[in-house]
Amino acid sequence: MTSISDPSDQDREAMSHALSCAKKAQLMGEVPVGAVVIRENKIIAATYNQTITSCDPSAHAEVQALRQAAQQQKNHRLVDVTLYVTLEPCLMCLGAMIQARIQRLVFGAYDTRCGILSQQASSLQDVRLNHRFQITGGVLAEEAAQILKNFFYNVVKLT
Ligand SMILES: [Zn+2]
């Protein structure tokens, strides 16, 4: 879980797709976070946060994307995929990625409140994990953060 790699053009392209998914979430009144799963240069899942519309606290974009990808692959292990998500994952989603045995995670904006990687990376190294994967953070981070800022600004204005 410690190896960090630089983003490629493909990373930026996939993240851009995840950002369009985040915009769909926003139209649904959901916190705008989007995710895509890539395997062998193909998108096998593309979805977004749906906790409110699904009445499901586990329906974060990453969990939705892993479910979709696993069903598409007919396999609960996703050993050769890269998961792209517009916001740094929370503890639950990190757990789901470990369960799925993903190969790599690429995320957009850093989440200083609930993000599990940037804030608690050192403590994570002490946790016994049975799977580790590559992580690249901060890809198209400004755009990803701006979508969230706009959303929360509008929510505050409405209440
Ligand atoms: Zn999450």
Residues whose N, C-alpha, C, O or C-beta is under 5 A from the ligand:
A	BS01	ZN	H60 P89 C90 M92 C93
